[in-house]
Amino acid sequence: MSIGTIGTKTVTRTGSMVGKFIPFIYVFVEDKLAEKIIDLVVDQNSSDRPKSSVKCVVSGSWLNQAACMYGFYTYGNELAGTYQIPFFSALAVNDGDVPQKQLDQRLDGVIKGSLNEDQATIKEKIRAHTTQFTLAHLLGPNGEEIKASPEYNHKLWFEEITEPMIREQHKTALEQPDALLRLIAQHEIETLLEVIAYSKTLFNPNSASVESEKVDYHTYYTLLKACTPRRPDDAMNNIEWYVLRAIKRYNRAQWKAYTGHVRERIVALALDNYERFKNSHFDLR
């Protein structure tokens, strides 16, 4: 099996080589930050990647997601009915800062009016194929309303990472007989600790940046880019990925609680997608 730019190709041999194309599953997300999270969740270069490859579509807010999913499923029905193409798979993933009841209300607001049977089925399929990340904190430390709940949670989880947590993951590298490898690991640890310390200075309760009742954490990553550690890590050029990777690697319990349900949904959908196209008579090559 190999992953290409447009999907997965699985190859079987039965006397002669036969290839069958397995399309992507499509994951609709709200913004580029959510796309980075999905990239880390599925990690398509790892051995435990989902069975089908994953393509993110940045669609904006949930209102846009619902509309995109409606068009996606409507066209899918046409392809399935006219050309006997298996149904393409999609999942909408929300940031996690909107209650389920409100999501249902929004769906009813986007897809409304007198629906025929097919349209009503599509609406329920959208509802069934929508999930979200799990945020631990939706309010600020004093119970105040905040903007950008995902960024706020990322900041908290990043700052929970301690030096012992980091060193535990670098234990093998720090015990290497090669002095250069030990030095590289030590520099990586020191840099990460500097970035965490800098993060803790942002949105300090005594600073002017949090005077308003509704704190806006949308600027968190932009502000964090100003950090200048003694030995900058090249990965800091993509500061969102740097922070999220650190949470995934060192604060594993929080990462699993945050993304575990989304990963389960993606893995299950990817397996279903793979089996459906692998066993179909249709070959999209």
Backbone torsions as a table, in degrees:
resi	resn	phi	psi	omega
1	MET	NA	141.1	177.7
2	SER	-137.2	152.9	179.1
3	ILE	-106.9	123.9	178.6
4	GLY	-111.0	-163.5	-175.7
5	THR	-79.3	-15.1	-177.9
6	ILE	-126.3	8.3	177.2
7	GLY	155.1	-160.4	-178.1
8	THR	-113.6	137.1	176.0
9	LYS	-113.9	119.4	177.1
10	THR	-103.6	136.1	-175.2
11	VAL	-119.2	129.2	173.9
12	THR	-121.3	154.3	179.9
13	ARG	-121.9	120.6	175.9
14	THR	-134.4	75.5	-175.6
15	GLY	86.9	-58.8	173.5
16	SER	-122.6	157.9	-175.8
17	MET	-76.5	129.9	178.4
18	VAL	-123.7	128.5	179.2
19	GLY	-112.8	146.0	177.0
20	LYS	-134.3	132.0	-178.3
21	PHE	-84.1	131.6	177.0
22	ILE	-111.7	112.1	-177.5
23	PRO	-66.0	164.2	172.2
24	PHE	-58.9	159.9	154.9
25	ILE	-97.8	142.9	-176.4
26	TYR	-102.3	128.7	178.8
27	VAL	-115.1	115.2	179.8
28	PHE	-88.2	124.0	-179.5
29	VAL	-124.8	166.0	-173.4
30	GLU	-81.4	-32.8	-175.6
31	ASP	-157.1	179.6	-177.6
32	LYS	-65.8	-31.8	178.1
33	LEU	-63.2	-44.5	178.0
34	ALA	-63.5	-34.3	177.9
35	GLU	-63.7	-40.0	177.4
36	LYS	-63.4	-38.6	179.1
37	ILE	-63.7	-45.1	178.5
38	ILE	-60.7	-40.5	178.5
39	ASP	-58.0	-40.7	178.6
40	LEU	-74.6	-31.6	179.9
41	VAL	-66.6	-45.6	-174.8
42	VAL	-89.7	-30.8	178.0
43	ASP	39.8	74.3	-171.3
44	GLN	-68.9	-2.6	174.2
45	ASN	-97.2	-1.6	-177.9
46	SER	-90.3	165.6	-178.5
47	SER	-73.7	-22.3	-179.0
48	ASP	-105.0	29.9	178.0
49	ARG	-65.3	158.0	177.6
50	PRO	-58.8	156.5	-174.1
51	LYS	-64.5	-35.7	173.3
52	SER	-106.3	149.9	176.7
53	SER	-72.2	158.9	-171.3
54	VAL	-119.1	135.2	175.8
55	LYS	-123.2	124.9	178.2
56	CYS	-86.8	143.5	173.9
57	VAL	-123.8	114.8	179.0
58	VAL	-81.1	109.5	-172.5
59	SER	-111.0	-7.2	-177.8
60	GLY	91.0	-150.8	-174.0
61	SER	-63.6	170.7	179.6
62	TRP	-58.1	-34.3	178.4
63	LEU	-59.8	-42.9	177.6
64	ASN	-68.2	-39.4	179.7
65	GLN	-58.8	-46.6	-178.6
66	ALA	-61.8	-41.9	179.6
67	ALA	-65.7	-42.0	178.6
68	CYS	-63.1	-43.6	179.9
69	MET	-63.8	-38.2	-180.0
70	TYR	-62.3	-46.0	177.9
71	GLY	-65.2	-39.5	179.9
72	PHE	-60.2	-48.5	-177.5
73	TYR	-72.2	-34.3	178.0
74	THR	-63.0	-44.7	179.0
75	TYR	-68.6	-36.0	177.8
76	GLY	-61.4	-39.9	176.8
77	ASN	-61.8	-39.3	179.6
78	GLU	-65.1	-43.9	179.6
79	LEU	-65.3	-41.1	-179.1
80	ALA	-66.9	-41.0	-177.0
81	GLY	-75.6	-35.1	-175.1
82	THR	-91.2	-39.3	-173.0
83	TYR	-116.3	2.5	-179.5
84	GLN	57.8	32.8	174.9
85	ILE	-82.5	130.0	177.8
86	PRO	-56.0	153.1	-175.5
87	PHE	-68.3	131.4	176.2
88	PHE	-73.5	151.2	-172.5
89	SER	-104.1	141.4	-179.8
90	ALA	-146.0	152.9	177.7
91	LEU	-144.3	132.5	174.7
92	ALA	-98.5	130.8	-179.1
93	VAL	-121.1	118.5	178.9
94	ASN	-93.5	162.9	-175.5
95	ASP	-66.7	-23.7	179.2
96	GLY	101.8	5.4	-176.8
97	ASP	-104.0	12.7	179.1
98	VAL	-125.0	125.5	179.3
99	PRO	-59.8	151.9	-178.0
100	GLN	-58.7	-38.5	-180.0
101	LYS	-60.0	-39.7	179.7
102	GLN	-70.6	-35.4	176.5
103	LEU	-62.0	-42.4	178.8
104	ASP	-62.9	-40.6	178.7
105	GLN	-64.4	-39.1	179.1
106	ARG	-66.0	-40.7	178.1
107	LEU	-61.4	-43.1	178.3
108	ASP	-64.1	-29.0	179.7
109	GLY	-77.8	-29.6	-179.8
110	VAL	-80.9	-45.2	-177.4
111	ILE	-112.0	97.8	-173.4
112	LYS	-137.4	-178.8	-178.6
113	GLY	92.5	-169.8	179.1
114	SER	-79.5	112.1	-177.7
115	LEU	-102.8	138.1	172.5
116	ASN	-78.0	179.7	-174.3
117	GLU	-61.1	-43.2	-179.8
118	ASP	-64.2	-42.0	-179.5
119	GLN	-66.2	-40.7	178.1
120	ALA	-64.3	-37.5	178.2
121	THR	-65.4	-41.6	178.5
122	ILE	-62.3	-42.2	179.9
123	LYS	-59.4	-44.0	179.2
124	GLU	-70.8	-30.1	177.2
125	LYS	-67.7	-37.9	176.0
126	ILE	-61.7	-44.9	-179.9
127	ARG	-60.3	-41.0	-177.5
128	ALA	-74.1	-23.4	-177.7
129	HIS	-109.3	36.5	174.2
130	THR	-123.4	131.5	178.1
131	THR	-140.2	-176.6	179.9
132	GLN	-156.2	158.9	173.2
133	PHE	-68.2	159.4	-178.9
134	THR	-108.0	107.3	179.1
135	LEU	-88.4	138.4	179.9
136	ALA	-82.4	-29.3	-174.4
137	HIS	-130.4	119.6	176.6
138	LEU	-107.1	-10.7	176.7
139	LEU	-123.5	158.7	179.9
140	GLY	-72.2	178.8	-175.0
141	PRO	-60.9	-24.5	179.6
142	ASN	-106.8	18.3	179.8
143	GLY	79.9	10.8	-178.3
144	GLU	-81.8	153.6	177.1
145	GLU	-72.6	140.2	179.9
146	ILE	-127.9	156.5	172.0
147	LYS	-97.8	149.4	178.0
148	ALA	65.2	61.5	178.6
149	SER	-57.9	-39.9	178.2
150	PRO	-58.1	-47.6	-179.7
151	GLU	-62.8	-37.9	178.2
152	TYR	-62.0	-45.2	178.4
153	ASN	-65.7	-41.7	178.2
154	HIS	-57.7	-43.8	179.6
155	LYS	-59.3	-48.4	-179.1
156	LEU	-61.9	-46.5	-177.5
157	TRP	-67.4	-36.5	177.6
158	PHE	-63.4	-41.4	-177.1
159	GLU	-77.1	-13.2	174.8
160	GLU	-75.1	-15.8	-177.8
161	ILE	-70.9	125.6	-178.4
162	THR	-109.7	165.6	179.5
163	GLU	-59.3	-44.4	176.8
164	PRO	-58.9	-38.1	178.8
165	MET	-62.6	-39.8	-179.4
166	ILE	-70.9	-47.0	-177.2
167	ARG	-63.0	-32.0	179.0
168	GLU	-61.4	-39.5	179.7
169	GLN	-75.3	-20.1	-179.3
170	HIS	-104.5	12.9	-173.8
171	LYS	-55.6	-46.6	-178.5
172	THR	-62.6	-44.7	-179.1
173	ALA	-65.3	-38.6	-178.5
174	LEU	-70.4	-18.7	179.8
175	GLU	-100.7	6.9	179.2
176	GLN	-64.4	141.4	175.3
177	PRO	-68.2	-23.2	180.0
178	ASP	-75.1	116.5	-176.8
179	ALA	-62.9	-35.2	-178.9
180	LEU	-65.8	-43.2	178.7
181	LEU	-63.4	-38.9	177.7
182	ARG	-64.6	-40.0	-178.9
183	LEU	-66.8	-41.1	178.7
184	ILE	-61.2	-44.6	179.4
185	ALA	-63.4	-42.0	-179.8
186	GLN	-63.7	-41.1	178.8
187	HIS	-64.5	-40.1	179.3
188	GLU	-62.6	-41.3	179.2
189	ILE	-64.6	-47.1	-177.8
190	GLU	-62.4	-41.4	179.8
191	THR	-64.0	-45.5	-180.0
192	LEU	-60.8	-41.8	179.2
193	LEU	-64.3	-36.4	176.9
194	GLU	-65.0	-41.7	-179.4
195	VAL	-66.9	-40.4	177.6
196	ILE	-62.3	-43.9	179.1
197	ALA	-61.9	-39.8	179.0
198	TYR	-66.5	-40.0	178.9
199	SER	-57.9	-36.3	-178.0
200	LYS	-67.5	-18.4	178.4
201	THR	-83.4	-15.6	-176.5
202	LEU	-79.4	139.0	-179.3
203	PHE	58.3	35.4	176.1
204	ASN	-60.8	137.4	-176.9
205	PRO	-56.0	-23.2	-178.1
206	ASN	-92.8	-0.2	-177.3
207	SER	-91.7	162.4	-178.8
208	ALA	-69.0	-19.2	-174.3
209	SER	-71.2	-12.0	-178.1
210	VAL	-122.2	26.9	-178.7
211	GLU	-70.6	-33.4	-177.8
212	SER	-74.1	157.6	-178.4
213	GLU	-65.3	-36.6	-176.9
214	LYS	-104.2	100.3	-176.2
215	VAL	-76.9	134.1	-178.6
216	ASP	-105.5	110.1	-178.7
217	TYR	-93.3	9.4	177.9
218	HIS	-59.1	-26.0	-177.0
219	THR	-88.5	2.5	-175.1
220	TYR	-53.4	-53.0	-176.2
221	TYR	-68.4	-34.4	177.0
222	THR	-63.5	-43.8	178.8
223	LEU	-66.7	-36.0	-177.7
224	LEU	-67.2	-25.8	178.9
225	LYS	-62.8	-20.7	-179.8
226	ALA	-74.8	-9.7	178.9
227	CYS	-64.2	131.2	-179.7
228	THR	-125.7	80.6	178.6
229	PRO	-65.8	162.1	-177.6
230	ARG	-61.0	-35.9	179.2
231	ARG	-127.2	84.6	-176.9
232	PRO	-57.0	142.0	175.9
233	ASP	-93.8	132.1	179.8
234	ASP	-56.1	-29.9	-179.3
235	ALA	-64.2	-17.8	180.0
236	MET	-71.1	-10.4	174.1
237	ASN	-62.9	-23.8	173.3
238	ASN	-117.9	79.9	-168.5
239	ILE	-63.6	-34.3	178.3
240	GLU	-62.6	-46.2	179.8
241	TRP	-64.4	-38.5	179.8
242	TYR	-59.4	-46.7	-178.7
243	VAL	-69.3	-46.6	-178.1
244	LEU	-64.6	-39.5	177.4
245	ARG	-63.2	-38.7	179.0
246	ALA	-64.5	-42.4	178.0
247	ILE	-62.1	-45.2	-179.6
248	LYS	-61.9	-39.3	-174.1
249	ARG	-81.6	-41.0	-171.1
250	TYR	-107.3	-28.2	-179.8
251	ASN	-112.6	63.6	-168.5
252	ARG	-63.9	-37.1	-178.4
253	ALA	-62.7	-43.6	179.4
254	GLN	-67.7	-39.7	179.9
255	TRP	-63.3	-43.5	-179.4
256	LYS	-65.3	-42.1	179.2
257	ALA	-64.3	-34.5	-177.2
258	TYR	-74.5	-43.9	-170.2
259	THR	-115.3	-8.5	-172.2
260	GLY	-56.7	-44.7	-178.3
261	HIS	-66.1	-40.0	178.6
262	VAL	-63.4	-42.8	178.9
263	ARG	-62.4	-42.4	178.3
264	GLU	-58.5	-42.9	-179.9
265	ARG	-66.0	-40.9	-179.6
266	ILE	-66.6	-45.3	-179.2
267	VAL	-61.1	-44.6	-179.8
268	ALA	-64.9	-42.9	179.9
269	LEU	-66.8	-39.2	-179.9
270	ALA	-64.8	-39.4	178.2
271	LEU	-66.3	-44.2	178.1
272	ASP	-60.8	-43.6	179.3
273	ASN	-61.8	-44.6	-178.7
274	TYR	-61.7	-49.3	-177.5
275	GLU	-65.6	-39.0	-177.2
276	ARG	-63.9	-44.5	-179.1
277	PHE	-79.0	-34.0	178.8
278	LYS	-63.1	-38.7	-175.7
279	ASN	-93.9	1.4	-178.7
280	SER	-85.8	165.0	176.4
281	HIS	-83.0	-14.2	-177.8
282	PHE	-82.7	136.8	179.7
283	ASP	-129.8	104.2	-177.8
284	LEU	-88.5	82.3	179.1
285	ARG	-122.5	NA	NA
